[in-house]
């Protein structure tokens, strides 16, 4: 083995290095020294995020062409890191609480392990490496979901998550066995594409695609593989719910795009295009309709995230570098918008224990800053101009309608109709905060400093990312590095 190949895995090595630093500090520090674990980890992770963003990618595939860290992969990892950094800030007060403080080292270690797995998913060009990354990203999440040891709901959520993860992995591996059969014994994305191009579209291929959509659809909470989402989001600690809702989805969406376009792109219009039409329409519609009925804020955001996953998947349907760039920008905007909502939910829950929408009645009277941040975040998620969510939706719709496929126009029309539906339940929260009569049910309190910093970062992202085109231009610039043959589409 040529050990110089590890030089292409700089992001993964940085995360592993940070993991070992946290592990050593957690293991060998006394109780007095462990109070510095949270600020040290957060600062080091912030520096790691900057390093990953600055260090250039490597277009050359390594480890037998199983791994690649091109510009788009590097950008996606940096985007995920921004989200994790905000999650670390939002969870700083929670991990210092009496119930969790003794296990805060495990919290950071598990987060870093799952992030490492997501990195492998993003860079994988071979299904074996992808499965290793998928399981590394999935299994530690069960421990994170059950992190509140004394809460029954947390245990129940973890059991539901792990059981669903086991079955979805089994379905995905069954699909991969079919892929291995018709590809002549290879699991490389390029070999699979070439085998499909010269072979017949058999029933085995159709089953393989259906099983793979089901397996990866679990990670993205796509309908009908979404049934775990609401209960898990409600039962998990709010910091973990925030992490699940954005970071896990972002990595899975990028990996989904690479797998289905690079490995199965030759049968797009014949096979998986129509499967994905049905899945996307069902995901956006079911997520929106069920969100209307929710009164618990975490369950509301669970169904909101299901709907948002459908919008993210629109980028896959373009099968183009333009679609990938728009999808990456959408994920980036979704991260700051969704984390702003969970930042407010977490701050209120930590101080009062309240998570019901009715508890937010008159919130502006006692906590105007939190009300302002929540309102901006809801406007962004709903796609109301001039906030970043409006531009992310416009850009991903534009990328889908760049082709002459009438079916894609109809898909965008259905998505637009659902956007109007989503306005209703997003504005219900705004109505509770600013319009509902009566005295405020949540008393005035001061948020923690880390919560304030995280909230400021999210609000700045919501306001400026739509108006400043740098992030979108960068995503469009690096997207062709994933599929160079599609660079001409720009």
N, C-alpha and C positions, 0 to 999 in steps of 0.2 A: 504493500500500500504506500502511495505517495502522500505523506502527512501534510504536504503543502496544500492539499485540497481543502484542509480545514480552514484555510485562509478565506475561502468563499463563504464560510458559515459564521461570519463575524457577528451578526445579530444573535444567533443562537448561542455562540460562545459568551457574548456579553451577558445574556440572561442566565446562563449556567454559572458564570462567575459571580453574578449578583446573588444567585441562589446559595452558593457555597458561603459567601460572606454572611448572609443572613443566618444560615444554618450554624456557622461557627459562633456568631454573636449570640444567638439564641441558646446554644448549648453550653457555652463556657462563661457567659456573663452571669454575675450575681443579680439578685432582685433589684438592687439599686441601679445597676448599670443597664438593665433591660428597658428602663424608661426611655433610653435614647434609641431603642431599636426602631421605633416608628419614624422619627425624623431622619435618622440615618438612611433607612431603607427608601423613604420617599425622595430624599435629595439624590441619592445614588441612582434611583430609577429615573429621575428627571434628567440627570446627566447622561444616562444610558440612552434615553429617548433622543436627546440632541445628537449623540454620537451615531446612532443608527440612521438618523435623518441625513447627517453630513457625509458619512462614509459612502463612497460610490458603490453601486451594485456590480455584480459580476455576471455577464451574459453567458459565460462558459459553464456548461453543465459538468458536474463533478460526481464522484462516487459512482462510476459506471453509468453516467447520465441519469441518475435517479434524483438528483438535487440540483436546483438552479436558484440563484439569488439575483435575478435581473432587477432593473430599475423599478418595475411595477411591483414586484414582490417586496423590495426594500421599502417602497413608499407605503404599501399596505401594512407592513409591520410597524412602521413609524406611526401610522394613523391609529392602529390598535394601542400602541404605547401611550399616545396622548390620552385615550380613553382610560387606560389602566391608571395613569398618573392622577387623573381626576378622581377615579374611584378610591385610590389611596388617600387623597386629601379628604374626601367625604367620609371615609371610614376611620379616620385618625382618632376621633373622639370615641367611637364605638369600641375599637379594639383596646382602649384604655379603661373601659368599664370593668367593674369587679368580676362580672361573669365571664368575660372574654380575655382579660389581660394576661392570664396565665398561659393562654394558647395563642397569643398574637404572633409569635414566631411561626407557628404552623399556618396561620392565616396567610402570611406573606409567602411562605414556602409553597403552599398549594397553589396560590395565584400564579407564581412564577413557573411552576411545573405545567399548569394548564396553558400558559402563554407560550412556553417552549413547544408544546404539542401543536398549538395553532400555527406557530412559525413553520413547523415541518409540513403541516397541511398546505400552507400557502406555497411553499417551495417544492413540494413533491411533484415529480414527473414520472413516478412509478407507484402503482397502487399499494405495494408493500409498505413503502415509506409513508404513504398517505394514511394507511390504517394505523401504523404506529403513532403518527401524529394525532389522529382522531381519538384513539383510546387514551393517549396521554392527556388530551384536552378534556375528555369526558369523565373519566373515572374519578379524578381528584375533585371534580365539581360536586359529586355526591357527598364527600366529606365536608365541603364548604357549605352545602345546603343544610346539612345537619349540624352546623357549627354551634347553634344554640342548644346545648345538650339537654337543658331542662325544659325545653318547649316541645310539647307533643306535636304541634303543627310542623315544626322543623323536621322531626323524625319522619312523619308521614310524607312530607314533600320529598325527602331524600329517598325513601323507599320507592315512591312512584317514579322518581327520576331514574334510579338505577335499574329498575325493572324495565322501563321503557327503553333505556339505553341498551340493555342487553338484547332485547328483542330486535331493536333497530339495527344493531351491529350484526346480529345473526342474519337478518334479511339482506344487509349490504354485502356480507361475505358470501351469501348464496348467489347474489347477482355477480359478484366477482368470479366465482367458480364458473359461471356461464361465460363470462368474458374471457377467462383463461382458456376455455374449451374452444371457442370459435376463433380466437386470435392465434391459435397454433402454439400455445404454451408460453405466452409472453404477457406481462403486466405493465409494460411500458406504454405510455399514452400514445407515442408516435407509432409503435408497432400495431397497436389496436386500431388506430385510424387507417393505417395502410391495409390491414387485414379486412376491415369492413369495406373499404373502397373497392376491393377486388372480389369480394364474396357476395353471397346472396343474403337478403334481409330475412332471415329465418325467424321462426317463433322463439327460438332460443335467445336471439338478440333482443326481441321485444320484451321478453321476460327479464332479461338482464337489465335493460334500461329502466323498466318499471321498479325493479327491486332497488336499484341504485338511487333512483329519485326518492323512494321511500326511506332508504337508510340515511341519506344526507338531508332529506326533508325533516327528519326528526331534529337535527341540530338547528335548523332554521325555523322550526315551529310552523311548517307549511301544513295547511289543511289537506288531508285528514289526519296528519301525523302530529297534531297540536294538542291533543287532549291532556297532556301532562302540564302544559304551560301555566294555566291559571292557578292550579293548586300549588305548584312548585314556587311560582313567583310570590304567592301569598304567604306560604309557610317559611320560605328561606329568609335569613336576615336581609334587611333592605340593601345593604352594601353588596351582598351577593346577587340579589335580584337585579340591581343595576348592572353588575358585571355580566350576568347572563343575558340581559336584554340587548346589549350593544356589542360587547367584545366577541362573545361566542358567535353571534350572528354575522358579524363582519368577516371573520376568518372563514366561516363556512360558506358564505356567499361568494367570496373570491375563489375558494377552492372549487365550488360548484361550477363557476364560470369556466375555469381552466379545464376541468375534467370533461365537461360536456361539449365544450367547443373544440378543445384540442384533441380529445380522444374519440368523440362521437359526432364531430361536426359534419362528417360526410353523410349522415343520415338525419340531419336536422329536419328538413322539410318532410321527409317520409315517415319519421317515427316520433322522436321525442318532442318536436314542436307542438304537436297536438296534445300530448300528455301535459306539457307545461302550461298550455292555454287553460286547460281545465283546472290545474292545480293553482295557478295564479289568480284566476277569477274567484275560485272558491275561497282562497286564503284572504284576499282583500275583502270580499263580501262578508264571510262568516266572522272575521275579526271585527269588522265595523258593527255588524248587527248585534253581536254578543256584548260588545263594549258598551252599547247604549243601556243595557240592563244592569250594569255594575254600579254598586255604591261603595265598594271598597277600592281605595285608590290604587293599591297594588294589583288587584284583579283587573281594574280598568286599564292600567298600563300593560298588563299581560296581553289582553286582547288587542290593544293598540299596537303592541310589538308584533303580533301575528299579522295584522293588516300591513304594517310597515314592511314586513318580510316580503309580502307580495309585491309591493312597489320596488323593493330592491331587486327582486327577480326579473323585473322588466328589463334590466340591463343585460341579463343573460339571453333574452329573446332576440336581441339585436345581432348576436353572434359577430360582434365587431369590436374593434379597438375603441371606437367612439362610445359604444355601449359600456365597455369596461371602465373607461375614464369617468363617464357619468355615474356609474354605479359606485365607484370609489369615492367620488365627491358626495354622493347621496349618503353613503355610510358615514363619512366624516361629519356631515351636518347632523345626521341622525344621532351620532354619538353625543355631540355637545347639547343638542336639544333634549334628548331623553335623559341624559345625566343631570341636566338642570332640573327637570321634574323630580327625579329621584333624590336630588340634593335637598329640595324643599321637603319632600315626603320624609326623608331620613332625619332632617333637622327637627321637624315637628314630632315625629315618632320618638326620637331620643329624649325630647324634653317633656312630652305629654303622654306618649303612648297611643295617640289617636291617629287612625289611618282611614277613617270614613269620610266620604265626600261631604256629608252633612256637617261634619266637624269643621269644615272650611268656611262655613257661613260667616260673613263679616270679617274675614281674616285681615282685610286691608285696614281695619280700624286699629288693630293691635300690632300687626307685623307688616307694614307697608312694603318693606324691601323684599321680603319673601313673596308677597303677593305680586309685586312687579316682576320678579324673576319667573314665577310660575306662569304668569300671563304671557310673557314673551315666549316662553318655552311652548306653551299650548298653541299660540299663534303660529310658531314655526312648524310644529308637528302637523298642524292643520293645513299648512301651505298658504298662509295669509301673507300678502306682500306688506312691507318690503323686507321681511325677515328671510333668513337663509333657507328655511324649509320651502319657501315659495320657489326660489331659484333652483333648488335641488330637484324639485318635482318637475318644473318646466324643462330643465335640461335633460332629465331622464326620459320624459315624454318625447322631447324633440329627437333624442337619439333613436327611440323606437320607431318614430314615424319618418326617419331618414330614408327608409327603403320604400319600395312600391307595393309592399305586401298589404293587401286590403284587410287581411285578418288581424294584422298588427294595429291598424287604425281602429278596428273595432275593440281590440283589447285596451287601447288607450282610452277610448270613449267610456268603456265600462269602469276603468280606473278613475276617470274624471268624475263620473257619477258617484262613485264611492267616496271620492274626496269631499263631495258635498255632504254625504252622510256623516263622514267623520267630523265635519265641522260641528255637528249637533252635540256629540258627547264631549269634545274638547271644550266647547263653549259652555257646557254645563258646569265645568269646574270654574271657569272664569265668572260665570253668573253667581255661583255660590260665594266666591271671594268678594265680588264687588257689588252685587245687586240684591241678593236675598236679604229680606228684612230680619230684624231681630238683633240681639246682642251677640257679640263675638263669642264663640265657644272656646277659642284658644287664647289664653292669656298672653300678654306681651312677654317676650323673652329675647335674650341676646344669643345669636348663633355663635358657635365656636369659630376661632380664627381660621382654621383650616377649611371649615365649611364656607366661610366668606370668600376665601381665595378661590376655591373650586367654583363657587357660584359666579364670581366675577369672570373667571375664564370662560365659563359656559355662556354667560350673557354677552360677552365680547364676541364670542364665536357666532352666536345667533344673529347679532346685529351686523357684524362686519364681513363674515364669510360670503354672504350673498352679494354684498356690494363691491368687495375687493376680489377680482377674478384670479388672484395668484394661485390659490389652491386648485381651482378647477383647471386652469391652464397647465399646472404641473401634472395633474392626474391624466389629462389628455396627452401630454407630452410623453409620459412614461408608459402609457397603456400598450402601445404597439410592441414593446419589448417582450410581452407575454406571447403574442402571436404575430411575429414579424410579417407574415404574409398578408395581414390585414392592415398594414400601415398605409396602404394606398387609399383606404376608405376616408382618411382625413384630408 
